[in-house]
């Protein structure tokens, strides 16, 4: 049985919605950051899907996915460092306590 393009797009959509729900519903900073990474993973799966199924010559989606993955890693590293600095000051991982920058 061959896997269609819609299966990959559905997987990307499900991962994006899990990340969106996790980032909206949780109060823990680490869980929000992991949820944002789930959203990035869902978008990356869609980029690769369109690159493989629609543009098999240039593979621009795969190149964009590599760039996007690197950008997500840098974003996560900066966010974790900022969380570390804020945690040292407030001694809590609840988002509600971080109202000022």
HELIX and SHEET records of a PDB file:
HELIX    1   1 UNK A    5  UNK A   25  1                                  21    
HELIX    2   2 UNK A   29  UNK A   53  1                                  25    
HELIX    3   3 UNK A   60  UNK A   90  1                                  31    
HELIX    4   4 UNK A   95  UNK A   97  5                                   3    
END                                                                             
